[in-house]
Amino acid sequence: MPKDIHPFSVVRRPIITEKSTELAGDGQYVFEVDPRANKMQIKEAVEIGFNVVVRRVNTMNVRGRRRRFGRHYGTEPGWKKAVVTLADGYEIKLFEGV
């Protein structure tokens, strides 16, 4: 059984890219979420936080990229991404007009 995570700490930040802006037109929104959260916890957090109805949640683990610092190498930490599809008639107004 997964550990209980408070719904307000599941969603960390929205991901704003060209692709995620295109998806927002179709009712799909992209968020960085807690890596321990499952799809049901993400759905509950988005519904409570934004007062919408979620139809589907797709998740993926993003691997950290390798970076160079002069002659030394380092690795960025990995993170979890969630694409949330809302029911018809609902939208999240995060960055309107940006």
Secondary structure, DSSP 8 states (H G I E B T S, - for coil): ------GGGTEEEE---HHHHHHHHTTEEEEEE-TT--HHHHHHHHHHHH---EEEEEEEEE---EEEETTEEEE---EEEEEEEE-TT----SSTT-
